[in-house]
């Protein structure tokens, strides 16, 4: 899957990739335009392009949404590419003259969406037919060629496979006897840390465990839009008071959409959408995180039975599905503020988080 892994990095640089599939080849352009290194890869003036969107965004825009779909553009060439990019985000629906009727997507289109998600770009793709010029560029090397089936498998599996890379003692203010164990995903794109607190022989059974998704704004800067930073520190303190356990610090910013998209979602929230609807407008499901790698990390540090510190019942189900026995749940809260009440309310009402106790408190 080496070519598919390389394709993720090309897309993040703003370059297109050529995707081969039995039901039709496509060239796929990222919606996010980077500094193009190869002007010759711009679509030709007569190239027919389409915007490929995921089901959540189609539904948010009021379009038929039984599956992902492609919207053929009526314009052509570079002008169409720029207009399609502008229509891939935000809460406005393009005028009726912009597109032909939605079409079912092919395998190459679906692979393009998977690669965009793996690259943590906007989960949409601009795709077009493969011209003779593009075939020549792929044969000579400037344009990367990938197989659709391999791209789908790579995007689906890379986050689930991790390897243990390095570790060292890292004393923490609330847990001086702590050790950081770093794990890296198979394609090298993301890294996660197991914070091992206390000594294994002193841990309770089941072992106290927290799965904490990274939140740069909350964990590091103390953002008032969420309660993540306080949850993180409260979880470390709670695990230490239990006699030790494990906190997994997972590179899954914004429930798996990445920092760039989380900031885009913040802008949509400021326009009046709640956190779930804002993510859907960008093309994301309610929660894009995967937890197979978390289960592997826990097994690597000796945990197979746990008491899970969480307010999210879906995490209990996810760990159990990957072979970790969850014997109890322990709530872990942050402080309710005027700025995060709306966010926490949406998590409780729309995503099933168990937050009644904190939401009933005065900010």
C-alpha positions in Angstrom: 0.0 0.0 0.0 3.1 2.2 -0.3 1.6 4.2 -3.3 -1.6 4.9 -1.3 0.4 6.2 1.7 2.3 8.5 -0.6 -0.9 9.7 -2.1 -2.1 11.0 1.3 0.9 13.2 1.5 0.5 14.4 -2.2 -3.1 15.4 -1.4 -2.0 17.3 1.7 0.4 19.3 -0.5 -2.4 20.2 -2.8 -1.5 17.8 -5.6 -4.0 15.5 -7.4 -3.6 11.8 -7.8 -4.8 9.4 -10.5 -7.0 6.6 -9.2 -7.4 3.4 -11.2 -10.6 1.3 -10.7 -12.4 -1.4 -12.7 -15.5 0.7 -13.2 -13.6 3.8 -14.4 -10.4 5.8 -13.6 -10.5 9.3 -12.1 -8.1 12.1 -11.3 -8.9 13.4 -7.8 -8.1 16.9 -6.7 -8.2 18.0 -3.1 -10.7 20.7 -2.3 -8.0 22.5 -0.3 -5.7 24.2 -2.8 -2.1 24.1 -1.8 0.9 25.6 -3.5 0.7 23.7 -6.8 4.1 22.4 -7.8 3.0 21.3 -11.2 0.9 23.8 -13.2 0.5 21.1 -15.9 -1.7 19.1 -13.5 -4.5 21.7 -13.6 -7.6 20.5 -15.4 -7.8 21.1 -19.1 -10.3 23.7 -20.3 -12.6 21.0 -21.6 -12.3 18.7 -18.6 -15.6 17.7 -17.1 -15.4 17.8 -13.3 -17.6 16.7 -10.4 -17.8 17.4 -6.7 -17.9 14.2 -4.7 -19.5 14.6 -1.3 -20.1 12.4 1.7 -23.6 11.6 2.9 -23.6 13.8 6.0 -23.0 17.0 3.9 -25.5 16.0 1.3 -28.1 15.5 4.0 -27.2 18.8 5.7 -27.7 20.6 2.4 -31.1 19.0 1.9 -29.9 16.8 -1.1 -30.8 13.1 -1.5 -28.5 11.3 0.9 -28.8 7.5 0.9 -25.1 7.3 0.1 -22.2 9.5 -0.9 -22.7 11.1 -4.3 -21.1 13.0 -7.1 -22.4 16.3 -8.4 -21.3 17.0 -12.0 -20.4 20.6 -12.6 -21.9 22.4 -15.6 -18.8 24.6 -15.9 -15.5 23.1 -17.1 -11.8 23.5 -16.6 -10.0 25.6 -13.9 -12.9 27.9 -13.3 -15.1 24.9 -12.4 -12.4 23.6 -10.1 -12.3 26.8 -8.1 -16.1 27.0 -7.9 -16.4 23.4 -6.8 -13.9 24.0 -4.0 -15.9 27.0 -2.8 -19.0 24.9 -2.7 -17.5 22.0 -0.7 -17.9 23.7 2.7 -20.1 26.3 4.4 -23.8 26.3 5.0 -25.0 27.6 1.7 -26.4 25.5 -1.2 -25.1 26.5 -4.7 -27.6 27.8 -7.2 -29.6 25.3 -9.2 -27.5 26.1 -12.3 -24.3 24.9 -10.8 -24.7 21.1 -11.0 -26.5 18.4 -13.0 -28.5 15.9 -11.0 -26.5 13.9 -8.3 -25.0 10.6 -9.6 -23.9 7.4 -7.9 -20.2 7.5 -7.2 -17.8 4.9 -8.6 -15.0 3.0 -6.8 -12.4 5.6 -7.7 -14.6 8.4 -6.3 -15.1 6.5 -3.1 -11.3 5.9 -2.8 -10.8 9.6 -3.3 -13.0 10.4 -0.3 -11.3 7.8 1.8 -7.9 9.3 1.0 -9.1 12.9 1.8 -10.3 11.7 5.2 -7.1 9.9 5.9 -5.2 13.1 5.1 -7.6 15.0 7.4 -8.5 17.4 4.6 -12.1 18.5 3.9 -13.8 15.2 3.2 -14.8 16.0 -0.4 -13.0 15.5 -3.7 -13.0 17.1 -7.1 -12.8 14.4 -9.7 -12.6 14.2 -13.4 -11.9 11.9 -16.3 -8.4 10.8 -17.0 -7.1 12.5 -20.2 -4.2 11.2 -22.3 -2.1 14.1 -20.9 -2.7 12.9 -17.3 -1.9 9.3 -18.3 1.4 10.5 -19.7 2.2 12.4 -16.5 1.4 9.3 -14.4 3.6 7.2 -16.7 6.5 9.6 -16.4 6.1 10.1 -12.6 5.0 13.6 -11.8 1.4 12.4 -11.1 1.0 9.6 -8.6 -1.1 6.6 -9.7 -2.9 4.5 -7.1 -5.2 1.5 -7.2 -8.6 2.2 -5.8 -9.0 -1.0 -3.8 -5.6 -0.5 -2.2 -6.4 3.1 -1.4 -9.6 2.1 0.3 -7.9 -0.6 2.3 -5.0 1.7 3.3 -7.3 4.4 4.5 -9.5 2.0 6.4 -6.6 0.0 8.1 -3.8 2.5 8.6 -5.3 4.0 11.8 -5.9 0.6 13.3 -2.3 -0.7 13.2 0.2 0.8 15.6 3.7 -0.1 16.7 5.5 0.7 19.9 8.3 3.1 19.2 9.8 4.7 22.3 9.2 5.3 26.0 10.6 7.2 29.0 9.7 8.3 32.5 7.8 11.6 32.5 6.8 12.7 36.1 3.5 14.6 36.1 2.3 17.1 38.7 -0.6 14.9 39.7 1.1 11.6 39.0 4.9 11.7 39.6 5.4 8.0 38.9 4.4 8.1 35.2 5.9 6.8 32.0 5.1 7.8 28.4 5.0 5.1 25.8 4.7 6.3 22.2 3.0 4.4 19.5 3.0 5.3 15.7 0.4 4.4 13.1 1.3 2.1 10.3 1.7 4.8 7.7 3.6 7.1 10.0 1.1 9.9 9.8 0.0 10.0 13.5 1.4 9.2 16.9 -0.4 8.3 20.2 0.9 8.2 23.7 0.1 5.7 26.5 0.6 7.5 29.9 1.3 4.6 32.2 0.7 5.8 35.8 2.1 3.9 38.8 3.5 0.4 38.8 1.7 -2.5 37.1 1.8 -4.7 40.2 0.0 -2.0 42.2 -2.9 -1.4 39.7 -6.4 -2.3 40.7 -8.3 -4.9 38.8 -10.0 -3.8 36.6 -7.4 -1.2 35.7 -8.5 2.5 35.6 -8.2 3.7 32.0 -9.0 6.9 30.2 -9.2 7.3 26.4 -8.5 11.0 25.8 -8.6 12.5 22.3 -6.1 15.3 21.8 -7.6 18.8 22.0 -4.9 21.5 21.3 -7.2 24.4 22.1 -8.5 22.9 25.4 -5.6 20.8 26.7 -2.8 23.3 26.0 -4.4 26.7 25.8 -7.3 26.3 28.3 -10.1 27.1 25.7 -13.4 27.8 27.4 -15.3 26.3 24.4 -14.9 22.8 25.8 -14.0 21.0 29.0 -11.3 18.8 27.5 -8.3 20.3 29.4 -10.0 19.9 32.8 -11.1 16.4 31.9 -7.5 15.5 31.0 -6.1 16.7 34.3 -9.0 15.3 36.4 -8.5 11.9 34.7 -4.7 11.8 35.5 -5.5 12.8 39.1 -8.3 10.2 39.4 -6.1 7.4 38.0 -3.3 8.3 40.4 -5.7 8.2 43.4 -6.9 4.7 42.3 -3.3 3.6 42.6 -2.4 3.8 38.9 -3.5 2.8 35.5 -3.3 4.1 31.9 -4.4 7.2 30.1 -4.2 7.0 26.3 -3.6 10.4 24.7 -4.9 9.8 21.1 -4.2 12.0 18.1 -7.9 12.3 17.2 -8.5 16.0 17.4 -12.1 17.1 17.0 -13.5 13.6 17.4 -11.2 12.5 14.6 -11.6 15.3 12.0 -8.3 17.1 12.7 -7.5 20.6 13.9 -8.0 22.4 10.6 -11.5 21.0 10.3 -12.3 21.6 14.0 -11.5 25.3 13.5 -13.8 25.3 10.4 -16.5 23.7 12.5 -16.0 26.4 15.2 -16.7 29.0 12.6 -19.9 27.2 11.6 -20.9 26.9 15.3 -20.5 30.7 15.7 -22.9 31.1 12.8 -25.5 29.2 14.8 -25.0 25.5 14.2 -24.4 23.1 17.0 -21.3 20.9 17.1 -23.0 17.9 15.4 -24.6 19.9 12.6 -21.4 21.9 12.0 -19.4 18.7 11.5 -22.1 17.4 9.1 -21.9 20.5 7.0 -18.2 19.7 6.5 -19.1 16.2 5.5 -18.3 14.3 8.8 -20.4 11.9 10.8 -21.0 12.7 14.5 -17.8 10.8 15.6 -15.1 9.9 13.1 -12.8 8.2 15.7 -11.6 4.6 15.6 -10.5 2.7 18.7 -8.9 -0.5 17.4 -5.5 1.1 17.9 -6.4 2.1 21.5 -7.2 -1.5 22.3 -3.8 -2.6 20.8 -2.0 0.0 22.9 -3.8 -1.1 26.1 -2.8 -4.8 25.4 0.8 -3.7 24.8 1.0 -2.1 28.2 -0.7 -5.1 29.9 -4.3 -4.0 30.2 -7.1 -6.4 29.1 -9.7 -5.6 31.8 -10.5 -1.9 32.7 -12.6 0.5 34.6 -13.2 3.2 31.9 -13.2 6.9 32.8 -15.7 8.3 30.4 -19.0 10.0 29.9 -19.4 8.5 26.4 -21.1 5.0 26.3 -19.9 4.5 22.8 -16.3 4.2 24.1 -17.4 1.3 26.3 -18.8 -0.5 23.2 -15.8 0.3 21.1 -13.3 -1.2 23.5 -15.4 -4.2 24.1 -15.7 -4.8 20.3 -11.9 -4.9 20.1 -11.4 -7.4 22.9 -10.9 -5.2 26.0 -13.2 -6.1 28.9 -14.9 -3.1 30.4 -16.2 -3.9 33.9 -17.2 -0.5 35.1 -17.6 3.2 34.1 -16.4 6.1 36.0 -17.6 9.7 35.1 -14.9 12.3 34.6 -16.1 15.9 34.3 -14.7 19.3 33.5 -16.1 22.6 34.7 -19.3 23.9 33.1 -18.9 27.5 31.7 -21.0 29.9 29.9 -18.9 29.3 26.8 -19.1 25.5 26.8 -22.7 24.9 28.0 -24.1 24.8 24.4 -21.3 22.4 23.3 -21.9 20.0 26.3 -25.7 20.2 25.8 -25.3 19.1 22.2 -23.1 16.2 23.2 -25.6 15.0 25.7 -28.8 15.5 23.6 -27.5 14.4 20.2 -24.5 12.1 20.9 -25.7 10.3 24.1 -23.0 11.6 26.5 -23.9 11.1 30.2 -23.6 14.7 31.4 -26.8 15.4 33.4 -24.8 15.9 36.6 -22.6 18.6 35.2 -25.3 20.3 33.0 -27.5 20.6 36.1 -24.8 22.7 37.8 -24.6 26.5 37.6 -21.9 27.8 35.3 
